[in-house]
């Protein structure tokens, strides 16, 4: 029996997309997290194990018997050494296999973001790995930006007039399945993943306006204003700072470049923002 691939964060957008794509490709999967009931409801018939990134004692049982790890950084985790990097070490000790880590664009040179430290740790590890560096997720509209859009008819961010080549997490999941299907071909690779077009947030607001039938506006925020906005939502300070820094980078064009890598890996055109909004328009409908 082929050992499964351990998927971290399967109840989220990226991890869930990866788990579904791996299963669709015929690869065995083990989903891991702290809420086993939720994992089992999302993935009936798939093995689910308890894994708490803040409790290293849960790592050995979760990784034993696996032959790969799909790893990402949950937004609430800022300290990666005792969490993500410790999990990588547990894999190296108990079940050495290929690791696919979902980082962010530019993390190989940007020391500010926590992903940089995970990338460095993976490169120093004996484990074979592939690093995926996607840009900003289209799914941010349904997560981090959802309430502002649904309740206040606005996108409120410190992104200035920056353009973003949004990437759909469903495409990231398919890329992960491509990598695990032939790990040898993708060993030690780092892939920048973007959508097929770069849009301003004004343009995104226009797409939402067309889809929802009511006016959605982009309201540029200051760094301080956005940080206070996140804090009022009850988020811890460290994730708020990371989110603010990432969005400020959009002003300088850090996510505007359209990269052809994803199209080559998928062998098709990546999903557009318009497609994403059409597929999920009910998320922003008024309650």
PASEBA-1860 file (N, C-alpha, C; in nm, 3 decimals):
! residues 287
1> XXXXXXXX> 0.084/-0.120/0.000/0.000/0.000/0.000/0.088/0.124/0.000 ~ 0.058/0.219/-0.087/0.138/0.341/-0.098/0.118/0.429/0.024 ~ 0.227/0.475/0.087/0.213/0.564/0.204/0.146/0.695/0.164 ~ 0.072/0.755/0.256/0.000/0.878/0.223/0.088/1.001/0.231 ~ 0.039/1.109/0.173/0.099/1.241/0.185/0.025/1.315/0.297 ~ 0.100/1.368/0.392/0.041/1.441/0.502/0.013/1.584/0.458 ~ -0.112/1.627/0.471/-0.152/1.762/0.430/-0.187/1.842/0.554 ~ -0.110/1.950/0.576/-0.135/2.042/0.687/-0.230/2.152/0.639
9> XXXXXXXX> -0.325/2.189/0.723/-0.415/2.300/0.688/-0.524/2.263/0.590 ~ -0.569/2.138/0.595/-0.667/2.092/0.496/-0.804/2.156/0.512 ~ -0.833/2.220/0.626/-0.961/2.287/0.641/-0.957/2.429/0.585 ~ -0.841/2.475/0.541/-0.828/2.607/0.481/-0.833/2.603/0.330 ~ -0.820/2.718/0.268/-0.830/2.727/0.122/-0.718/2.652/0.051 ~ -0.594/2.679/0.090/-0.480/2.623/0.019/-0.465/2.474/0.050 ~ -0.466/2.440/0.179/-0.453/2.300/0.216/-0.568/2.216/0.166 ~ -0.689/2.272/0.170/-0.805/2.199/0.119/-0.795/2.174/-0.030
17> XXXXXXXX> -0.751/2.276/-0.103/-0.734/2.260/-0.248/-0.628/2.155/-0.279 ~ -0.520/2.155/-0.200/-0.415/2.056/-0.221/-0.466/1.915/-0.195 ~ -0.537/1.896/-0.083/-0.589/1.763/-0.050/-0.683/1.714/-0.160 ~ -0.773/1.800/-0.206/-0.867/1.759/-0.310/-0.795/1.726/-0.441 ~ -0.695/1.805/-0.475/-0.622/1.779/-0.600/-0.540/1.652/-0.591 ~ -0.479/1.626/-0.476/-0.403/1.502/-0.459/-0.495/1.381/-0.470 ~ -0.611/1.388/-0.407/-0.707/1.278/-0.415/-0.755/1.258/-0.558 ~ -0.781/1.368/-0.628/-0.826/1.359/-0.768/-0.720/1.296/-0.857
25> XXXXXXXX> -0.592/1.314/-0.819/-0.482/1.256/-0.896/-0.455/1.111/-0.858 ~ -0.534/1.058/-0.763/-0.519/0.919/-0.723/-0.411/0.896/-0.619 ~ -0.367/1.002/-0.551/-0.262/0.989/-0.451/-0.325/0.975/-0.312 ~ -0.270/0.887/-0.227/-0.325/0.871/-0.092/-0.294/0.993/-0.006 ~ -0.387/1.030/0.080/-0.376/1.153/0.159/-0.408/1.123/0.305 ~ -0.335/1.189/0.394/-0.367/1.194/0.537/-0.381/1.342/0.574 ~ -0.498/1.382/0.619/-0.519/1.522/0.656/-0.495/1.539/0.805 ~ -0.435/1.653/0.842/-0.394/1.673/0.980/-0.438/1.809/1.031
33> XXXXXXXX> -0.476/1.812/1.160/-0.515/1.938/1.222/-0.564/1.913/1.363 ~ -0.619/2.017/1.425/-0.666/2.005/1.563/-0.814/1.971/1.572 ~ -0.889/1.991/1.464/-1.033/1.965/1.466/-1.063/1.843/1.378 ~ -1.056/1.726/1.439/-1.074/1.603/1.362/-1.214/1.591/1.306 ~ -1.314/1.634/1.380/-1.451/1.625/1.330/-1.467/1.706/1.203 ~ -1.410/1.825/1.201/-1.419/1.911/1.082/-1.343/1.850/0.965 ~ -1.225/1.794/0.992/-1.148/1.730/0.886/-1.226/1.614/0.825 ~ -1.288/1.533/0.911/-1.361/1.416/0.861/-1.486/1.455/0.784
41> XXXXXXXX> -1.547/1.566/0.824/-1.666/1.611/0.750/-1.626/1.668/0.614 ~ -1.512/1.732/0.608/-1.465/1.788/0.481/-1.413/1.678/0.387 ~ -1.352/1.576/0.446/-1.289/1.470/0.365/-1.333/1.333/0.415 ~ -1.459/1.298/0.391/-1.510/1.168/0.437/-1.432/1.054/0.374 ~ -1.396/0.956/0.457/-1.323/0.841/0.408/-1.173/0.859/0.401 ~ -1.124/0.981/0.430/-0.981/1.009/0.428/-0.927/1.004/0.570 ~ -0.811/0.945/0.587/-0.750/0.935/0.720/-0.723/1.075/0.776 ~ -0.767/1.099/0.899/-0.746/1.227/0.966/-0.671/1.202/1.097
49> XXXXXXXX> -0.569/1.285/1.123/-0.489/1.268/1.244/-0.477/1.401/1.317 ~ -0.457/1.392/1.447/-0.441/1.512/1.529/-0.299/1.568/1.513 ~ -0.291/1.696/1.480/-0.163/1.765/1.468/-0.183/1.908/1.515 ~ -0.109/1.945/1.619/-0.113/2.080/1.671/0.026/2.140/1.656 ~ 0.039/2.239/1.570/0.171/2.296/1.542/0.234/2.361/1.664 ~ 0.154/2.390/1.766/0.209/2.446/1.889/0.248/2.338/1.990 ~ 0.225/2.212/1.955/0.257/2.101/2.046/0.341/1.997/1.972 ~ 0.472/2.009/1.979/0.561/1.917/1.906/0.541/1.770/1.942
57> XXXXXXXX> 0.485/1.743/2.059/0.463/1.604/2.098/0.359/1.537/2.008 ~ 0.281/1.615/1.933/0.183/1.555/1.841/0.244/1.523/1.705 ~ 0.368/1.566/1.680/0.427/1.552/1.547/0.459/1.407/1.509 ~ 0.529/1.329/1.595/0.571/1.195/1.551/0.457/1.107/1.503 ~ 0.348/1.101/1.581/0.237/1.014/1.541/0.172/1.060/1.411 ~ 0.171/1.191/1.389/0.108/1.244/1.268/0.190/1.213/1.142 ~ 0.322/1.212/1.155/0.406/1.198/1.036/0.448/1.054/1.007 ~ 0.444/0.967/1.109/0.489/0.829/1.086/0.405/0.762/0.978
65> XXXXXXXX> 0.475/0.689/0.892/0.406/0.615/0.787/0.369/0.696/0.666 ~ 0.411/0.823/0.661/0.382/0.908/0.545/0.500/0.909/0.448 ~ 0.474/0.956/0.329/0.580/0.963/0.227/0.582/1.100/0.161 ~ 0.546/1.202/0.236/0.547/1.338/0.183/0.472/1.429/0.276 ~ 0.504/1.558/0.267/0.440/1.658/0.351/0.405/1.780/0.268 ~ 0.278/1.819/0.273/0.235/1.946/0.216/0.223/2.042/0.333 ~ 0.305/2.146/0.331/0.319/2.235/0.446/0.287/2.378/0.407 ~ 0.217/2.448/0.495/0.192/2.590/0.479/0.198/2.657/0.614
73> XXXXXXXX> 0.203/2.790/0.615/0.207/2.864/0.741/0.070/2.922/0.771 ~ 0.002/2.871/0.873/-0.124/2.935/0.913/-0.098/3.080/0.953 ~ -0.187/3.172/0.917/-0.163/3.314/0.945/-0.136/3.346/1.091 ~ -0.191/3.266/1.182/-0.174/3.296/1.324/-0.035/3.262/1.376 ~ 0.044/3.191/1.297/0.176/3.150/1.344/0.283/3.246/1.292 ~ 0.350/3.313/1.384/0.459/3.403/1.348/0.594/3.340/1.380 ~ 0.601/3.261/1.487/0.726/3.196/1.527/0.733/3.059/1.461 ~ 0.815/3.049/1.357/0.817/2.926/1.278/0.918/2.824/1.329
81> XXXXXXXX> 1.017/2.865/1.407/1.118/2.771/1.454/1.058/2.658/1.537 ~ 0.975/2.689/1.640/0.920/2.579/1.722/0.795/2.514/1.662 ~ 0.754/2.558/1.547/0.629/2.508/1.488/0.658/2.441/1.352 ~ 0.662/2.518/1.246/0.680/2.460/1.113/0.817/2.395/1.097 ~ 0.921/2.462/1.141/1.056/2.404/1.126/1.072/2.279/1.212 ~ 1.010/2.280/1.329/1.015/2.161/1.414/0.941/2.045/1.348 ~ 0.832/2.073/1.277/0.760/1.967/1.206/0.846/1.910/1.094 ~ 0.916/1.996/1.022/1.008/1.949/0.918/1.112/1.854/0.979
89> XXXXXXXX> 1.165/1.892/1.095/1.264/1.806/1.161/1.203/1.672/1.201 ~ 1.078/1.674/1.243/1.011/1.549/1.280/0.994/1.459/1.159 ~ 0.962/1.518/1.045/0.951/1.440/0.922/1.086/1.378/0.887 ~ 1.192/1.456/0.900/1.326/1.404/0.869/1.363/1.286/0.958 ~ 1.319/1.289/1.085/1.352/1.182/1.179/1.265/1.059/1.161 ~ 1.136/1.080/1.138/1.041/0.969/1.146/0.988/0.919/1.011 ~ 0.984/1.003/0.910/0.925/0.962/0.782/0.980/1.048/0.669 ~ 1.110/1.037/0.641/1.168/1.124/0.538/1.100/1.107/0.403
97> XXXXXXXX> 1.046/1.216/0.353/0.978/1.216/0.225/0.984/1.355/0.166 ~ 0.925/1.372/0.051/0.929/1.500/-0.018/0.840/1.602/0.051 ~ 0.891/1.723/0.067/0.815/1.831/0.128/0.782/1.936/0.023 ~ 0.655/1.972/0.014/0.612/2.086/-0.067/0.568/2.195/0.030 ~ 0.638/2.307/0.027/0.607/2.418/0.117/0.548/2.534/0.039 ~ 0.433/2.582/0.084/0.370/2.699/0.022/0.423/2.823/0.092 ~ 0.508/2.895/0.025/0.569/3.017/0.077/0.494/3.136/0.019 ~ 0.561/3.248/-0.001/0.503/3.365/-0.067/0.605/3.421/-0.166
105> XXXXXXXX> 0.557/3.493/-0.263/0.645/3.553/-0.362/0.751/3.639/-0.295 ~ 0.876/3.617/-0.334/0.985/3.698/-0.283/1.039/3.656/-0.150 ~ 0.987/3.548/-0.090/1.031/3.508/0.044/1.175/3.460/0.046 ~ 1.228/3.421/-0.070/1.367/3.376/-0.072/1.465/3.489/-0.041 ~ 1.424/3.614/-0.065/1.512/3.729/-0.037/1.455/3.823/0.067 ~ 1.329/3.809/0.101/1.264/3.900/0.197/1.273/3.841/0.338 ~ 1.365/3.891/0.418/1.388/3.837/0.552/1.277/3.873/0.650 ~ 1.191/3.968/0.614/1.087/4.014/0.707/0.979/3.909/0.725
113> XXXXXXXX> 0.939/3.841/0.618/0.827/3.747/0.627/0.873/3.616/0.691 ~ 0.787/3.554/0.773/0.826/3.428/0.840/0.860/3.316/0.744 ~ 0.801/3.319/0.625/0.825/3.213/0.527/0.973/3.201/0.492 ~ 1.045/3.313/0.497/1.188/3.312/0.464/1.264/3.214/0.553 ~ 1.230/3.212/0.682/1.301/3.125/0.776/1.266/2.977/0.752 ~ 1.145/2.952/0.707/1.109/2.814/0.674/1.185/2.769/0.549 ~ 1.193/2.856/0.450/1.267/2.821/0.328/1.413/2.790/0.359 ~ 1.476/2.873/0.442/1.616/2.849/0.478/1.631/2.716/0.551
121> XXXXXXXX> 1.538/2.686/0.639/1.544/2.561/0.714/1.528/2.441/0.620 ~ 1.438/2.452/0.525/1.421/2.342/0.430/1.546/2.320/0.345 ~ 1.607/2.428/0.303/1.728/2.416/0.221/1.842/2.351/0.298 ~ 1.846/2.372/0.430/1.949/2.311/0.513/1.914/2.169/0.556 ~ 1.790/2.128/0.532/1.743/1.996/0.573/1.787/1.891/0.471 ~ 1.801/1.766/0.515/1.833/1.659/0.420/1.713/1.617/0.336 ~ 1.596/1.670/0.368/1.475/1.629/0.296/1.470/1.689/0.156 ~ 1.424/1.613/0.057/1.396/1.672/-0.075/1.274/1.763/-0.064
129> XXXXXXXX> 1.276/1.871/-0.137/1.165/1.966/-0.123/1.142/2.044/-0.250 ~ 1.023/2.103/-0.256/0.984/2.197/-0.360/0.915/2.313/-0.292 ~ 0.949/2.435/-0.332/0.890/2.553/-0.270/0.800/2.622/-0.372 ~ 0.676/2.642/-0.333/0.580/2.714/-0.416/0.568/2.856/-0.360 ~ 0.586/2.957/-0.445/0.581/3.096/-0.399/0.467/3.169/-0.472 ~ 0.344/3.148/-0.426/0.232/3.216/-0.490/0.226/3.362/-0.448 ~ 0.159/3.440/-0.532/0.131/3.578/-0.499/0.008/3.586/-0.411 ~ -0.062/3.698/-0.417/-0.181/3.717/-0.335/-0.294/3.628/-0.386
137> XXXXXXXX> -0.365/3.567/-0.290/-0.471/3.475/-0.325/-0.599/3.549/-0.366 ~ -0.663/3.500/-0.470/-0.797/3.549/-0.502/-0.891/3.524/-0.384 ~ -0.867/3.415/-0.311/-0.953/3.377/-0.198/-0.946/3.477/-0.083 ~ -0.850/3.570/-0.084/-0.849/3.675/0.019/-0.980/3.753/0.018 ~ -1.042/3.763/-0.098/-1.168/3.837/-0.108/-1.277/3.771/-0.025 ~ -1.270/3.638/-0.011/-1.372/3.566/0.065/-1.330/3.540/0.209 ~ -1.208/3.579/0.245/-1.160/3.559/0.381/-1.129/3.693/0.446 ~ -1.007/3.741/0.427/-0.963/3.863/0.496/-1.045/3.985/0.457
145> XXXXXXXX> -1.094/3.990/0.333/-1.167/4.109/0.287/-1.318/4.092/0.287 ~ -1.365/3.973/0.324/-1.507/3.940/0.304/-1.602/4.036/0.376 ~ -1.580/4.057/0.504/-1.675/4.138/0.582/-1.678/4.283/0.535 ~ -1.562/4.337/0.498/-1.559/4.474/0.446/-1.641/4.484/0.317 ~ -1.630/4.383/0.232/-1.705/4.384/0.106/-1.853/4.364/0.131 ~ -1.887/4.265/0.212/-2.027/4.228/0.232/-2.103/4.332/0.314 ~ -2.039/4.382/0.419/-2.109/4.471/0.511/-2.092/4.618/0.477 ~ -1.974/4.657/0.425/-1.944/4.799/0.403/-1.925/4.837/0.256
153> XXXXXXXX> -1.940/4.738/0.167/-1.928/4.764/0.023/-1.794/4.829/-0.013 ~ -1.689/4.782/0.052/-1.558/4.839/0.024/-1.448/4.735/0.038 ~ -1.337/4.761/-0.032/-1.212/4.690/-0.010/-1.119/4.792/0.057 ~ -1.078/4.764/0.179/-1.000/4.861/0.258/-0.861/4.803/0.285 ~ -0.760/4.856/0.213/-0.625/4.801/0.220/-0.522/4.911/0.199 ~ -0.399/4.892/0.251/-0.292/4.990/0.230/-0.209/4.959/0.106 ~ -0.276/4.923/-0.003/-0.206/4.877/-0.123/-0.183/4.989/-0.225 ~ -0.230/5.109/-0.196/-0.214/5.218/-0.292/-0.277/5.182/-0.425
161> XXXXXXXX> -0.206/5.215/-0.532/-0.253/5.183/-0.668/-0.180/5.063/-0.726 ~ -0.125/4.981/-0.638/-0.050/4.865/-0.685/-0.137/4.765/-0.760 ~ -0.075/4.696/-0.852/-0.143/4.593/-0.929/-0.103/4.456/-0.875 ~ -0.195/4.361/-0.881/-0.173/4.230/-0.822/-0.212/4.121/-0.922 ~ -0.122/4.026/-0.942/-0.151/3.910/-1.028/-0.209/3.800/-0.941 ~ -0.336/3.817/-0.901/-0.401/3.725/-0.807/-0.396/3.581/-0.857 ~ -0.373/3.489/-0.763/-0.368/3.347/-0.796/-0.479/3.276/-0.720 ~ -0.547/3.184/-0.788/-0.655/3.107/-0.729/-0.595/2.986/-0.656
169> XXXXXXXX> -0.632/2.965/-0.531/-0.574/2.855/-0.455/-0.608/2.719/-0.515 ~ -0.715/2.711/-0.591/-0.746/2.584/-0.657/-0.636/2.547/-0.755 ~ -0.577/2.646/-0.819/-0.466/2.620/-0.910/-0.340/2.580/-0.834 ~ -0.320/2.638/-0.715/-0.205/2.599/-0.633/-0.217/2.452/-0.594 ~ -0.338/2.410/-0.558/-0.360/2.270/-0.524/-0.325/2.178/-0.640 ~ -0.362/2.217/-0.760/-0.330/2.135/-0.877/-0.180/2.130/-0.903 ~ -0.111/2.240/-0.878/0.034/2.239/-0.893/0.097/2.144/-0.791 ~ 0.048/2.146/-0.667/0.100/2.056/-0.565/0.084/1.910/-0.609
177> XXXXXXXX> -0.031/1.876/-0.665/-0.053/1.740/-0.713/0.043/1.706/-0.825 ~ 0.070/1.803/-0.912/0.167/1.781/-1.020/0.305/1.750/-0.964 ~ 0.345/1.823/-0.860/0.476/1.801/-0.799/0.483/1.662/-0.735 ~ 0.382/1.626/-0.656/0.386/1.498/-0.587/0.372/1.380/-0.683 ~ 0.316/1.403/-0.799/0.305/1.296/-0.898/0.442/1.260/-0.955 ~ 0.534/1.356/-0.958/0.670/1.332/-1.009/0.767/1.417/-0.930 ~ 0.796/1.374/-0.807/0.880/1.455/-0.719/1.022/1.471/-0.772 ~ 1.072/1.371/-0.843/1.208/1.379/-0.894/1.224/1.498/-0.989
185> XXXXXXXX> 1.124/1.522/-1.073/1.132/1.630/-1.170/1.128/1.768/-1.104 ~ 1.074/1.774/-0.982/1.056/1.904/-0.917/1.141/1.920/-0.791 ~ 1.234/1.830/-0.771/1.319/1.835/-0.652/1.405/1.960/-0.653 ~ 1.410/2.027/-0.539/1.492/2.149/-0.518/1.446/2.267/-0.602 ~ 1.326/2.259/-0.658/1.275/2.369/-0.741/1.201/2.470/-0.654 ~ 1.202/2.594/-0.700/1.122/2.699/-0.639/1.041/2.766/-0.748 ~ 0.908/2.765/-0.736/0.821/2.814/-0.841/0.744/2.938/-0.795 ~ 0.754/3.044/-0.871/0.670/3.161/-0.850/0.539/3.139/-0.923
193> XXXXXXXX> 0.428/3.152/-0.851/0.297/3.120/-0.907/0.209/3.244/-0.904 ~ 0.160/3.283/-1.020/0.071/3.399/-1.030/-0.047/3.365/-1.119 ~ -0.147/3.452/-1.112/-0.257/3.443/-1.207/-0.215/3.500/-1.342 ~ -0.307/3.501/-1.438/-0.274/3.539/-1.575/-0.279/3.689/-1.603 ~ -0.320/3.771/-1.502/-0.334/3.914/-1.525/-0.310/3.990/-1.395 ~ -0.261/4.113/-1.407/-0.237/4.197/-1.290/-0.344/4.305/-1.284 ~ -0.414/4.312/-1.171/-0.527/4.402/-1.156/-0.504/4.497/-1.039 ~ -0.551/4.619/-1.051/-0.558/4.708/-0.936/-0.678/4.668/-0.851
201> XXXXXXXX> -0.681/4.715/-0.728/-0.798/4.686/-0.644/-0.921/4.764/-0.691 ~ -0.899/4.873/-0.761/-1.013/4.941/-0.825/-1.078/4.850/-0.928 ~ -0.993/4.780/-1.005/-1.046/4.688/-1.106/-1.118/4.571/-1.040 ~ -1.063/4.520/-0.929/-1.128/4.411/-0.857/-1.264/4.458/-0.805 ~ -1.268/4.579/-0.751/-1.395/4.634/-0.703/-1.496/4.643/-0.817 ~ -1.449/4.676/-0.936/-1.538/4.681/-1.051/-1.594/4.545/-1.087 ~ -1.512/4.441/-1.080/-1.561/4.305/-1.106/-1.665/4.263/-1.003 ~ -1.640/4.298/-0.877/-1.738/4.267/-0.773/-1.868/4.343/-0.795
209> XXXXXXXX> -1.857/4.470/-0.835/-1.976/4.551/-0.863/-2.060/4.487/-0.972 ~ -1.996/4.442/-1.080/-2.068/4.379/-1.190/-2.135/4.249/-1.147 ~ -2.064/4.172/-1.064/-2.118/4.041/-1.026/-2.229/4.051/-0.923 ~ -2.219/4.150/-0.833/-2.312/4.158/-0.721/-2.429/4.252/-0.745 ~ -2.417/4.339/-0.845/-2.525/4.431/-0.874/-2.537/4.545/-0.775 ~ -2.432/4.572/-0.701/-2.428/4.689/-0.613/-2.285/4.743/-0.616 ~ -2.268/4.868/-0.584/-2.137/4.933/-0.600/-2.042/4.892/-0.488 ~ -1.929/4.837/-0.525/-1.820/4.807/-0.432/-1.704/4.901/-0.467
217> XXXXXXXX> -1.648/4.967/-0.369/-1.540/5.062/-0.393/-1.412/5.017/-0.322 ~ -1.300/5.053/-0.383/-1.171/5.033/-0.317/-1.136/5.160/-0.242 ~ -1.109/5.146/-0.113/-1.072/5.259/-0.029/-0.928/5.239/0.020 ~ -0.830/5.312/-0.035/-0.692/5.298/0.010/-0.678/5.335/0.158 ~ -0.604/5.255/0.230/-0.582/5.279/0.373/-0.437/5.318/0.397 ~ -0.414/5.389/0.505/-0.276/5.412/0.551/-0.229/5.288/0.625 ~ -0.098/5.275/0.645/-0.045/5.159/0.718/-0.103/5.155/0.859 ~ -0.103/5.268/0.927/-0.155/5.273/1.063/-0.303/5.246/1.068
225> XXXXXXXX> -0.377/5.301/0.972/-0.521/5.280/0.969/-0.556/5.134/0.946 ~ -0.480/5.067/0.859/-0.508/4.927/0.833/-0.472/4.841/0.953 ~ -0.360/4.873/1.018/-0.320/4.797/1.137/-0.427/4.809/1.245 ~ -0.478/4.928/1.266/-0.584/4.946/1.365/-0.710/4.872/1.324 ~ -0.740/4.871/1.194/-0.857/4.800/1.141/-0.848/4.651/1.173 ~ -0.731/4.591/1.153/-0.712/4.450/1.182/-0.721/4.422/1.331 ~ -0.664/4.511/1.410/-0.667/4.491/1.555/-0.810/4.497/1.609 ~ -0.891/4.586/1.550/-1.031/4.595/1.592/-1.108/4.468/1.561
233> XXXXXXXX> -1.059/4.391/1.464/-1.122/4.264/1.432/-1.082/4.153/1.529 ~ -0.991/4.185/1.621/-0.952/4.089/1.723/-0.831/4.005/1.689 ~ -0.758/4.040/1.582/-0.641/3.962/1.543/-0.522/3.997/1.632 ~ -0.436/3.899/1.663/-0.315/3.926/1.741/-0.222/4.022/1.665 ~ -0.136/4.088/1.740/-0.050/4.191/1.680/0.044/4.135/1.573 ~ 0.108/4.021/1.601/0.208/3.970/1.505/0.148/3.942/1.367 ~ 0.036/3.870/1.356/-0.024/3.850/1.223/-0.068/3.982/1.159 ~ -0.114/4.077/1.242/-0.154/4.207/1.187/-0.035/4.278/1.123
241> XXXXXXXX> 0.079/4.272/1.188/0.199/4.335/1.133/0.241/4.269/1.002 ~ 0.236/4.134/0.999/0.274/4.062/0.877/0.181/4.101/0.762 ~ 0.050/4.102/0.787/-0.046/4.138/0.683/-0.026/4.281/0.634 ~ 0.003/4.371/0.726/0.025/4.511/0.687/0.149/4.523/0.600 ~ 0.258/4.457/0.638/0.382/4.462/0.560/0.360/4.405/0.420 ~ 0.290/4.291/0.413/0.267/4.229/0.282/0.186/4.321/0.190 ~ 0.085/4.387/0.246/0.002/4.474/0.163/0.076/4.602/0.124 ~ 0.161/4.652/0.213/0.239/4.771/0.177/0.332/4.740/0.060
249> XXXXXXXX> 0.379/4.617/0.052/0.464/4.579/-0.060/0.396/4.591/-0.195 ~ 0.263/4.584/-0.196/0.190/4.596/-0.322/0.207/4.735/-0.382 ~ 0.225/4.834/-0.297/0.245/4.971/-0.347/0.369/4.980/-0.435 ~ 0.468/4.897/-0.403/0.596/4.900/-0.476/0.600/4.798/-0.589 ~ 0.485/4.741/-0.620/0.480/4.649/-0.734/0.531/4.510/-0.706 ~ 0.533/4.468/-0.578/0.590/4.338/-0.544/0.507/4.220/-0.593 ~ 0.382/4.242/-0.630/0.297/4.130/-0.674/0.236/4.155/-0.811 ~ 0.293/4.247/-0.887/0.231/4.283/-1.014/0.281/4.201/-1.133
257> XXXXXXXX> 0.395/4.137/-1.119/0.450/4.064/-1.233/0.371/3.936/-1.261 ~ 0.332/3.918/-1.385/0.265/3.795/-1.427/0.373/3.697/-1.469 ~ 0.377/3.585/-1.401/0.479/3.483/-1.427/0.417/3.367/-1.505 ~ 0.484/3.316/-1.607/0.426/3.208/-1.689/0.442/3.069/-1.628 ~ 0.508/3.058/-1.513/0.540/2.926/-1.457/0.416/2.842/-1.431 ~ 0.315/2.902/-1.371/0.196/2.824/-1.336/0.129/2.768/-1.461 ~ 0.117/2.849/-1.563/0.055/2.800/-1.687/0.132/2.680/-1.742 ~ 0.265/2.685/-1.731/0.344/2.572/-1.778/0.323/2.447/-1.695
265> XXXXXXXX> 0.312/2.462/-1.564/0.291/2.347/-1.477/0.151/2.288/-1.494 ~ 0.052/2.376/-1.510/-0.086/2.329/-1.526/-0.117/2.284/-1.669 ~ -0.038/2.334/-1.762/-0.062/2.311/-1.906/-0.196/2.367/-1.950 ~ -0.231/2.479/-1.888/-0.350/2.556/-1.926/-0.337/2.695/-1.866 ~ -0.426/2.784/-1.905/-0.428/2.918/-1.848/-0.482/2.913/-1.706 ~ -0.413/2.975/-1.610/-0.466/2.978/-1.473/-0.600/3.051/-1.466 ~ -0.674/3.024/-1.363/-0.804/3.088/-1.343/-0.787/3.239/-1.323 ~ -0.882/3.316/-1.375/-0.880/3.461/-1.361/-0.958/3.504/-1.238
273> XXXXXXXX> -0.939/3.631/-1.198/-1.017/3.686/-1.087/-1.166/3.688/-1.121 ~ -1.199/3.720/-1.245/-1.340/3.721/-1.285/-1.402/3.582/-1.267 ~ -1.328/3.477/-1.303/-1.377/3.341/-1.283/-1.400/3.312/-1.135 ~ -1.303/3.353/-1.054/-1.315/3.328/-0.910/-1.439/3.396/-0.853 ~ -1.460/3.522/-0.889/-1.576/3.596/-0.836/-1.706/3.532/-0.883 ~ -1.713/3.492/-1.010/-1.834/3.427/-1.060/-1.864/3.299/-0.983 ~ -1.759/3.224/-0.949/-1.778/3.095/-0.882/-1.817/3.110/-0.735 ~ -1.794/3.229/-0.677/-1.813/3.244/-0.533/-1.897/3.367/-0.495
281> XXXXXXX> -1.978/3.417/-0.586/-2.047/3.542/-0.563/-2.138/3.539/-0.440 ~ -2.187/3.421/-0.402/-2.276/3.412/-0.285/-2.205/3.451/-0.155 ~ -2.072/3.446/-0.154/-1.996/3.479/-0.034/-2.019/3.625/0.009 ~ -2.039/3.713/-0.090/-2.049/3.857/-0.061/-2.192/3.908/-0.067 ~ -2.288/3.817/-0.083/-2.427/3.860/-0.082/-2.465/3.907/0.057 ~ -2.549/4.009/0.062/-2.592/4.061/0.192/-2.673/3.957/0.267 ~ -2.652/3.951/0.399/-2.727/3.856/0.482/-2.871/3.905/0.497
END
